[in-house]
Amino acid sequence: MSANREALNKQLQEIVNSLKEQGILDHQFEIVHSLKEANSPFFLAEILPLFCQDVQTTLRDLSRTLEKEPVNYYDMEELYFKLRGCSSSIGARRLALACLKLYQAVGNKNKDGCGLALNGVRHEYKTLRSSLDRIVEENCESSKLKKCIQGEEEAMGRVAEFLIVYNLEMKSLDLVFSSSPVYSK
């Protein structure tokens, strides 16, 4: 069983390394990921839905702000800072870089540029989101195996239950935001 746990941990680290090589994540993600051991084996999986909810809400608000005439570039800038801070704090490198293009367009008061940059941010978020889902699944598998090794058979049920709740939370976020005509552009 220990060999399986090591294999899962190695697989998880390979996923994270690959995402870092692709520029999707940076070193900050490893810092956030390391907090799981101190707080809870599911720490990362517990904060990711909150991160995703913040990003999706901010993207929706950016879209709504951009659609209003005249565009309130001050509000756009405030929302940019919120999104950039959120992505930087979790180590979402490419999302944070996409935010910079939005910031430039906002600074130039270029509505079309803002729309294009916002689409780029949405694209990077979708890429990040699928990567984070893979990491959560690997992390939970590793934690389940670790608990099993320690003799906590019921942990398998708790991990399975946690994954179901995580997936439901993420799907409900998707439904809420994909049904929004502003967000789905």
N, C-alpha and C positions, 0 to 999 in steps of 0.2 A: 504494500500500500504506500509506503514511503517513496518508493520509486515513482509511483503514479503521481503523487503530490509534487515531487520534484519536476516531473515531466510537465505537469500542468503549470507550475510556476515558471518553468523555462519557456513554455509556449506563450504564456501571458507576457513575459518580458520580451520575447521575440516580436509579438504584436506591437507592443509599446515602442520598441526600437525601430521597427519598420515604419510606424507612424511618425516617429521623430525624423527618420531619414527622408520621408516624404514631405516633411515640413508641416504636417498636420498638427503635431504636438511639439512642445519644447520641454526644457528641464523642469519648468514649474509643475507640469503634470506629474512628474515623478515625486516631487515634494508632496503634492496633494495625495497621490497614491500611497505614499509611505505613512500618511496619517492614519490609514486604516488599521494598522497594527496597534497603534496607541489607543484608538477610540473604539473600533469595532471592526470585525472582519468585513462587514458590509458598508463601511463608512462611505466609500466611493459610490457604491450603488445607491446609497441613501441621498447623497447630495446631487447626483446627476439629474434626477427629475426636477429638482429645484433650479439647477442651472438651465436646463432646457426650457422650463417654464418662463424663467426670466428672459432668456433669449427670444423665445417666441412672442412673448408679450411686447418686448421692445421692438421687434421687427414689425409687429402689427401696428404699434404706435407710430413708428417711423413711416409706415405706409400711409396711415391716416393723416399724419401731419403733412406729408408730401402731396396728398390729394387736395388739401384745402387751399383755396385761393384767398389772399396771397399766401405763399408758403412762409411759415414762421421758421426762419433759419436758426433763430436762437433755440427754439424747442428741438429742432433737428440736431443741433450741436449738443444739447443736454442729453438727448437720447443716444447720440454717438458715444459720449463719454461713459454712459451707463453700460452700453454694449461692449465697448472696448475694455472697460475695467473688468467686467464679468468674464470675458473671454481670456484676458491676460491672467486673471487670478487662477483659472483652472488649467492654464497651459495650452490653450487653443491657439497656436501660433498663426496658422493660415487664416483663421477667422479674424484674429486681431489685425492681421495685415490687410485683409479685405476691408476692415473697418476704416483703415487709414485712407483708402480711396474714397470712401464715403465722406470722411472728414474734409478731404481736399475739395470735393464737389460742393459740400456745404459751405466751406470757406469762400468758394468762388460764386456762391449763390446761383449755382447752375442746376436747375430743376431736372433737366434731362440727364445730366451727369449723376445727380443723386439717384435717379431711378435706375440707371445702369449699375451704379455702385451697389445699390440696395439689392439688386438681383444677384450680383456677385457675392454679397454677404450671405444671402439666402442659400446660394449654391454651396458655399463653404460650410455653412451650418449643417446642411443635409449630409455632406461628406463626413463631417465631424460626428454627427449624430449616429450614423451607421457604425463608425469606428468605436464610439463609446459603448454602443450596445454590445459589440463583440467583446470589449474589455470587461464589461459587467458580467457577461455570461462566463467568461474564463475565470474571473475573480470569484464568482459564486461557486463554480465547480471546484476550484482550489480550496475554498473555505469549507465546502461540504466534505471534501475528502479529508481535510485536516481534522474536522470535528469527528468524523467517522473513526479515524485512526486513534483519536483520544478516547474512544469508547462512547461517544455521544450519538447513538443511533438515531435518536429523534431529531438530531440536527439536519439529517437528510430531508426530513419532512419540513422543517423550518426553512431550509434553503429553497426547496421547491415552492413552498408557499410564498416566500419573499420574491422569487423570480416571477411568479404569477402576478403578484401585486405590482412589482416594478413594470412588467410588460403592460398591465392594465393601465397604470398611471401614464406611461409613455403613449399608449394608443389613445387614451382619452385626450391627452394634449394634442396629438395629431388630429383627432376628430374636431376638437374645438377650433384649432387654428386653420385646418384645411377647409373647414366649412365657411370660414370668414372670407368674404369676397375681397377684402383688402389684403389679407395675408397671402392668398393663393395666387396672386399675380406672378 
